[in-house]
Amino acid sequence: MSENKKNTSFSSCFDVIGPVMVGPSSSHTAGAINIGAAAQKVFRDRPTQVIVRYYESFAETHQGHGTDFAIVAGVLGFRYDDTRVPNSIEIAESQGIDIRFIEMEGPSPFGHPNTADITLMNSEKTSRLVGISVGGGKIEVRLIEMEGFLIEPKGYLPGLLLIANNPNLSRTLEYRFEDEGIVINSQIHQDGTSRFLTYYEIQHHFPLIMYYEIESMQGVERLVLL
């Protein structure tokens, strides 16, 4: 089942101006923090290794624009205005996290100059997320690889990722979303071995109270709100 509706990435002038943050750039710093934070939401554990592959503009300017420390700050859960943001790499390394930044040659396979491909891993698991920074601190998520699944969303956020052991649970949620007036712009379904992934790209806000209600439902194994 797939349904596509118009999505507006920017909701107000504040989305263009960007957040209050530790600088220097909303695209290369605030956006990078959000990409790192999204990668950590998918991983949902303490990594021992972080590998960041940059493309195009990110590959050329990541050191001078603070993209390196911004992505690591996002992985560590720091907010934009946290004074620890510029020191996040040193903080992560002091916690035993190995960090690598790789400048990729050629154009981004995801069609945007501000592309970061992040792999997080520890002895138990590995996950991967590709994010692009589109301006004003806003990001799009173009690839998620986790727990045997790999999906390539269109990128719009918020996005809700569900892994369930019940194939009918996603249909139940769709009825609930309709009752609550939540608009689904598009969705991806993928079946694994006795596990089922659904990714919803949602127009505008997704209420946290509903997130916690869904998380506690029988049959839900993983729920990630990006």
C-alpha positions as CSV (number, residue, x, y, z in Angstrom):
1,M,0.0,0.0,0.0
2,S,1.4,3.4,-1.0
3,E,-0.1,6.8,-0.8
4,N,1.5,10.1,-1.8
5,K,0.5,13.5,-0.8
6,K,2.1,16.9,-1.0
7,N,4.6,17.6,1.7
8,T,5.9,21.0,2.7
9,S,9.4,20.7,4.3
10,F,9.3,24.3,5.7
11,S,6.5,25.3,7.9
12,S,7.5,28.8,8.9
13,C,10.1,31.5,8.5
14,F,11.9,30.1,11.6
15,D,12.5,26.9,9.6
16,V,14.5,29.0,7.1
17,I,16.3,31.1,9.6
18,G,17.3,28.1,11.6
19,P,17.6,27.4,15.4
20,V,19.5,29.1,18.1
21,M,22.7,27.1,18.1
22,V,26.5,26.8,18.5
23,G,27.7,27.9,15.0
24,P,28.8,28.4,12.4
25,S,26.2,27.2,9.9
26,S,22.6,26.1,10.1
27,S,23.0,23.7,7.2
28,H,26.5,22.3,8.1
29,T,26.1,22.5,11.9
30,A,22.5,22.4,13.1
31,G,21.5,20.2,10.2
32,A,24.4,17.9,11.0
33,I,23.4,17.7,14.6
34,N,20.0,16.5,13.5
35,I,21.4,13.9,11.2
36,G,23.6,12.5,14.0
37,A,20.6,12.5,16.4
38,A,18.5,10.6,13.8
39,A,21.2,8.0,13.4
40,Q,21.3,7.5,17.2
41,K,17.5,7.2,17.3
42,V,17.7,4.3,14.9
43,F,20.7,2.7,16.6
44,R,19.3,3.3,20.2
45,D,22.3,2.1,22.0
46,R,25.8,3.2,22.9
47,P,28.1,2.9,19.9
48,T,31.7,1.9,20.1
49,Q,32.4,3.1,16.5
50,V,31.1,5.9,14.4
51,I,31.9,6.1,10.6
52,V,30.8,9.1,8.7
53,R,31.0,9.3,4.9
54,Y,30.6,12.7,3.4
55,Y,29.7,13.7,-0.1
56,E,30.2,16.9,-2.1
57,S,29.9,20.1,-0.1
58,F,30.0,18.2,3.2
59,A,33.2,16.4,2.0
60,E,34.8,19.7,1.1
61,T,34.0,21.8,4.1
62,H,33.2,19.5,7.0
63,Q,36.2,20.5,9.1
64,G,35.9,24.2,8.7
65,H,32.1,24.3,9.1
66,G,32.0,22.2,12.2
67,T,30.1,19.3,10.6
68,D,32.4,16.7,12.3
69,F,31.7,17.8,15.9
70,A,28.1,18.5,15.0
71,I,27.3,15.0,13.9
72,V,29.1,13.5,16.9
73,A,27.2,15.9,19.1
74,G,23.9,14.6,17.7
75,V,25.0,11.0,18.3
76,L,25.7,11.9,21.9
77,G,22.3,13.6,22.3
78,F,23.6,17.2,22.7
79,R,21.2,20.0,21.7
80,Y,22.0,22.9,19.4
81,D,22.9,25.4,22.1
82,D,24.8,22.9,24.3
83,T,28.2,24.4,25.1
84,R,29.7,20.9,24.8
85,V,28.9,20.7,21.0
86,P,32.4,22.0,19.8
87,N,34.1,19.4,22.1
88,S,31.9,16.5,21.2
89,I,34.6,14.5,19.4
90,E,36.9,14.7,22.4
91,I,34.1,13.8,24.7
92,A,33.1,10.8,22.5
93,E,36.7,9.5,22.3
94,S,37.1,9.8,26.1
95,Q,34.1,7.5,26.3
96,G,35.9,4.9,24.2
97,I,34.1,5.7,20.9
98,D,36.2,5.4,17.8
99,I,35.3,8.0,15.1
100,R,36.2,8.1,11.5
101,F,35.4,10.7,8.8
102,I,35.7,9.7,5.2
103,E,35.5,12.1,2.2
104,M,33.8,10.4,-0.6
105,E,34.7,11.2,-4.2
106,G,32.1,12.0,-6.9
107,P,28.5,13.2,-6.6
108,S,26.2,12.2,-3.8
109,P,24.2,9.1,-4.7
110,F,21.3,10.8,-3.0
111,G,21.3,13.9,-5.2
112,H,22.3,16.5,-2.6
113,P,25.6,18.2,-1.8
114,N,25.1,18.1,2.0
115,T,25.0,14.3,2.3
116,A,26.2,12.3,5.4
117,D,26.1,8.5,5.5
118,I,26.5,7.4,9.1
119,T,27.2,3.9,10.4
120,L,27.0,3.2,14.1
121,M,28.1,0.0,15.6
122,N,29.0,-1.9,18.7
123,S,29.6,-5.6,19.5
124,E,25.9,-6.3,19.4
125,K,24.6,-4.5,16.2
126,T,25.2,-2.1,13.4
127,S,22.9,0.5,11.8
128,R,23.2,3.0,9.0
129,L,21.4,6.2,8.2
130,V,21.8,8.6,5.3
131,G,20.7,12.2,5.9
132,I,20.9,15.4,3.9
133,S,20.8,18.9,5.3
134,V,18.4,21.1,3.3
135,G,18.9,24.4,5.2
136,G,17.8,26.1,8.4
137,G,18.7,23.0,10.4
138,K,16.1,20.9,8.5
139,I,17.1,17.5,7.3
140,E,15.7,14.7,5.2
141,V,16.4,11.0,5.8
142,R,17.1,9.1,2.6
143,L,18.2,5.6,3.8
144,I,17.8,3.5,6.9
145,E,19.5,0.2,7.4
146,M,18.8,-1.7,10.6
147,E,18.0,-5.2,12.0
148,G,18.0,-6.8,8.6
149,F,15.9,-4.1,6.9
150,L,16.9,-1.5,4.3
151,I,14.6,1.2,3.2
152,E,15.0,4.4,1.1
153,P,12.4,7.0,2.2
154,K,11.7,10.1,0.2
155,G,13.1,12.0,3.1
156,Y,10.4,14.1,4.6
157,L,10.1,14.3,8.3
158,P,8.6,13.5,10.7
159,G,8.9,9.8,10.0
160,L,7.6,6.9,12.1
161,L,9.4,3.6,11.8
162,L,7.6,0.5,13.1
163,I,8.9,-3.0,13.4
164,A,6.2,-5.5,14.5
165,N,5.7,-9.2,14.8
166,N,2.1,-8.8,13.6
167,P,1.5,-8.0,9.9
168,N,-1.9,-6.5,10.6
169,L,-0.7,-3.9,13.1
170,S,0.2,-1.4,10.5
171,R,-3.4,-1.4,9.1
172,T,-4.7,-0.9,12.7
173,L,-2.5,2.1,13.0
174,E,-3.6,3.6,9.7
175,Y,-7.2,3.5,10.9
176,R,-6.1,5.2,14.1
177,F,-4.2,7.9,12.2
178,E,-7.2,8.6,10.1
179,D,-9.4,9.0,13.2
180,E,-6.9,11.4,14.7
181,G,-6.5,13.5,11.5
182,I,-2.8,12.5,11.0
183,V,-1.9,12.7,7.3
184,I,0.4,10.1,5.9
185,N,2.2,11.4,2.8
186,S,3.8,8.1,1.9
187,Q,4.6,4.8,3.4
188,I,7.0,1.8,2.9
189,H,6.2,-1.8,3.8
190,Q,8.8,-4.5,4.0
191,D,8.5,-8.0,5.2
192,G,11.2,-9.9,7.0
193,T,11.3,-13.3,8.6
194,S,8.3,-13.1,11.0
195,R,8.9,-9.4,11.4
196,F,7.3,-6.6,9.5
197,L,8.6,-3.0,8.9
198,T,6.4,0.0,8.1
199,Y,7.7,3.5,7.6
200,Y,5.3,6.4,7.6
201,E,6.3,9.8,6.3
202,I,3.9,12.2,8.1
203,Q,2.7,15.6,7.2
204,H,3.5,18.1,10.0
205,H,3.5,17.2,13.7
206,F,3.1,13.7,15.2
207,P,1.8,13.8,18.8
208,L,4.2,12.3,21.4
209,I,1.4,10.9,23.5
210,M,0.3,8.7,20.5
211,Y,3.9,7.6,20.0
212,Y,4.1,6.3,23.6
213,E,0.7,4.6,23.2
214,I,1.8,2.8,20.1
215,E,5.1,1.8,21.7
216,S,3.3,0.0,24.4
217,M,1.0,-1.9,22.1
218,Q,1.2,-5.7,21.8
219,G,3.3,-6.8,18.8
220,V,5.4,-3.7,18.6
221,E,9.1,-4.6,18.7
222,R,10.7,-1.2,17.7
223,L,9.2,2.2,17.2
224,V,11.3,5.2,16.1
225,L,10.1,8.7,15.6
226,L,12.4,10.8,13.4
